[in-house]
Amino acid sequence: MDKGKFDSLLKVRDRDDTTTEVGRGGRTRTAGVGKRSDNDYRQVSAYIRKDTHQRVKIALLQEEREFSELVEELLSSWLDART
């Protein structure tokens, strides 16, 4: 039987998703599980100025970093400074 053009995608889908990986920021995570389904995370929203958001997105793209990682770091630092 000929290999189809989607065989490589099926192999990725069928792989064992219980492996642990080290992601950006040095955090470990289970492959195939995102923050949305991780009980350690909550989705929140905030209002910030459009120009601030645009500048932050550009800077994060340049650093290859996620917005949620930045927010987590800033909030944790703020909490640490209060003690």
C-alpha positions as CSV (number, residue, x, y, z in Angstrom):
1,M,0.0,0.0,0.0
2,D,1.3,3.5,-0.9
3,K,2.1,5.9,1.9
4,G,-0.3,8.7,2.0
5,K,0.7,12.3,2.4
6,F,-0.8,12.4,5.8
7,D,0.9,9.4,7.3
8,S,3.4,11.5,9.2
9,L,0.5,13.4,10.8
10,L,-1.1,10.2,11.9
11,K,2.1,9.0,13.5
12,V,2.2,12.2,15.5
13,R,-1.4,11.8,16.5
14,D,-0.9,8.2,17.6
15,R,2.3,8.8,19.6
16,D,2.2,8.3,23.4
17,D,1.2,11.7,24.8
18,T,2.3,11.0,28.3
19,T,5.9,12.0,27.8
20,T,7.3,14.9,29.8
21,E,9.0,17.8,28.0
22,V,10.8,20.9,29.3
23,G,9.2,23.9,27.7
24,R,10.3,27.5,27.4
25,G,11.1,29.0,30.8
26,G,12.3,25.7,32.1
27,R,8.9,24.4,33.1
28,T,8.0,20.7,32.5
29,R,4.8,19.8,30.9
30,T,3.1,16.7,29.5
31,A,3.3,16.6,25.7
32,G,-0.1,17.1,24.2
33,V,-1.6,18.9,27.2
34,G,-2.1,22.6,27.0
35,K,-2.7,25.2,29.7
36,R,-6.4,25.3,28.9
37,S,-6.8,21.7,30.2
38,D,-4.2,22.0,33.0
39,N,-5.9,22.6,36.4
40,D,-2.8,24.5,37.6
41,Y,-3.8,27.4,35.2
42,R,-6.7,29.8,35.0
43,Q,-7.6,32.0,32.1
44,V,-7.9,35.7,33.1
45,S,-8.5,38.9,31.2
46,A,-7.4,42.5,31.8
47,Y,-7.8,45.7,30.0
48,I,-4.5,47.3,28.7
49,R,-3.9,50.1,26.2
50,K,-3.8,49.0,22.6
51,D,-0.3,50.5,22.0
52,T,1.1,48.7,25.1
53,H,-0.4,45.4,23.8
54,Q,1.1,45.9,20.4
55,R,4.6,46.8,21.7
56,V,4.5,43.8,24.1
57,K,3.5,41.4,21.3
58,I,6.4,42.6,19.1
59,A,8.9,42.3,22.0
60,L,7.6,38.8,22.9
61,L,7.9,37.6,19.3
62,Q,11.5,38.8,19.2
63,E,12.2,36.9,22.4
64,E,10.2,33.9,21.3
65,R,8.2,34.0,24.5
66,E,4.5,33.6,25.4
67,F,2.3,36.4,26.7
68,S,1.1,34.2,29.6
69,E,4.7,33.5,30.7
70,L,5.4,37.2,30.9
71,V,2.2,37.9,32.9
72,E,3.0,35.0,35.3
73,E,6.6,36.3,35.8
74,L,5.4,39.9,36.4
75,L,2.7,38.9,38.9
76,S,4.9,36.5,40.8
77,S,7.6,39.2,41.1
78,W,5.0,41.6,42.3
79,L,3.8,39.2,44.9
80,D,7.4,38.4,46.0
81,A,8.2,42.1,46.4
82,R,5.2,42.5,48.8
83,T,6.6,40.1,51.3
